[in-house]
Amino acid sequence: MVEPLSLNPMQASPPRPGRNVHLDAMRGLAAVSVVCTHIRQTFFVPYHQAGSGLLVKFLYIDHYLVRAAVIFFFVLSGYLVGMSVLNAIAQGRWSWREYLLNRLSRLYVVLIPALLLTAVFDWIGRINPVSRWAYFNDLSEAGFATAHFDSFRDFFGSLFFLQNIHTGWFGSNSPLWSLSCEFWYYVVFPFLALTLVRRSGWLFCLLLLAGTGWFLGSQVTALFLCWLAGVAIGLLARKRLLNSPISRRLIGGAAIMALLLAVVASGAHRLNGYAADYVITLIAMALIWVALSSAPAGRPYALLAVLLSEMSYTLYLTHLPFLLLMQRLCFRERLWPADLVHLCLALLPLVAAIFFAYGNYLLFESHTNDVRWWLKRRLEKLESHAGAGVTGGL
């Protein structure tokens, strides 16, 4: 969900100099944790049927980990995209056209195929005669009971980033909810940044923020603070890095422990709502600060981190419809008990979802830069033709 970085995972070359593979690892792990949560919610029995014990508590607390993963995505996106906006403005090379072209090509190259795959997979699931297409009813704790099918309104709402704001997400693809947040943060932040830099247009900016907040609603507006936190940690890292290995270990270790405690507290309903989101945001800021201050990693770790990071957007948008169809067709909607054997068996859908996403990544997301340059050339040709037409008319 953030800007792709140039590394073809099919090549053996290491990441380019200056690329922070620790951030890549964070983004990749966040995407995988979302998949793991949806595997548990899709393949295992609901919590009230799972019994008790440490293994059950371990399995079913992941519902709160997926929210933390999405918050990590927002903070990382704020750092990567927000800092790129500030850098472009500071260097005098800001262009709305260039920026929107980069952002929209980034989003749509993955989003359009993901929506079409969702439509196809949901359709296959409904017409398959094995049994009813109704496992959402048994998995209402995951929010799947609200899935919408055959809805042009939700399809176009998701296509234009209005899902979870004025429409539902399309079909069974509930992870689409966070993409609308990302898009509108991409739109609003440059207005804020330009206003701060130019020190003018405050009235327009305030009116824009008020109108945007009313249009987007309270949730998207509240989570904007998480996205802005990524910009804040980027500005802090410009001025001060953690040069001491001891300080990096202490802050990193404390942040990881705090993350585990926050997830457990959320599972115990001791930490809820936006308070939990903002606590996770502070933890994400600390880990990003440590990552930015750390030395480059070794080659095997770096290649794996970059690979997962490169395909994380595709993995995030394609895994759930694929998992639901896999459970529907391969296991005939028989849900698994929460035991060690089936926990190990859960590696099967995890690996399948990753390979499926990787195939889609190779088909679509890996060609984002090609699509971007093609669009740029088309726009330049259109502008040249329009300019020639104006000149000829004169």
Secondary structure as GFF3:
##gff-version 3
##sequence-region A 1 394
A	DSSP	alpha_helix	21	43	.	.	.	ID=ss1
A	DSSP	three_ten_helix	47	49	.	.	.	ID=ss2
A	DSSP	alpha_helix	54	60	.	.	.	ID=ss3
A	DSSP	alpha_helix	62	77	.	.	.	ID=ss4
A	DSSP	pi_helix	78	82	.	.	.	ID=ss5
A	DSSP	alpha_helix	83	90	.	.	.	ID=ss6
A	DSSP	alpha_helix	96	127	.	.	.	ID=ss7
A	DSSP	three_ten_helix	137	142	.	.	.	ID=ss8
A	DSSP	three_ten_helix	144	146	.	.	.	ID=ss9
A	DSSP	alpha_helix	152	159	.	.	.	ID=ss10
A	DSSP	three_ten_helix	174	176	.	.	.	ID=ss11
A	DSSP	alpha_helix	177	198	.	.	.	ID=ss12
A	DSSP	alpha_helix	202	216	.	.	.	ID=ss13
A	DSSP	alpha_helix	218	239	.	.	.	ID=ss14
A	DSSP	alpha_helix	245	267	.	.	.	ID=ss15
A	DSSP	alpha_helix	273	293	.	.	.	ID=ss16
A	DSSP	alpha_helix	299	310	.	.	.	ID=ss17
A	DSSP	alpha_helix	312	330	.	.	.	ID=ss18
A	DSSP	alpha_helix	340	345	.	.	.	ID=ss19
A	DSSP	alpha_helix	347	363	.	.	.	ID=ss20
A	DSSP	three_ten_helix	365	367	.	.	.	ID=ss21
A	DSSP	alpha_helix	368	393	.	.	.	ID=ss22
###
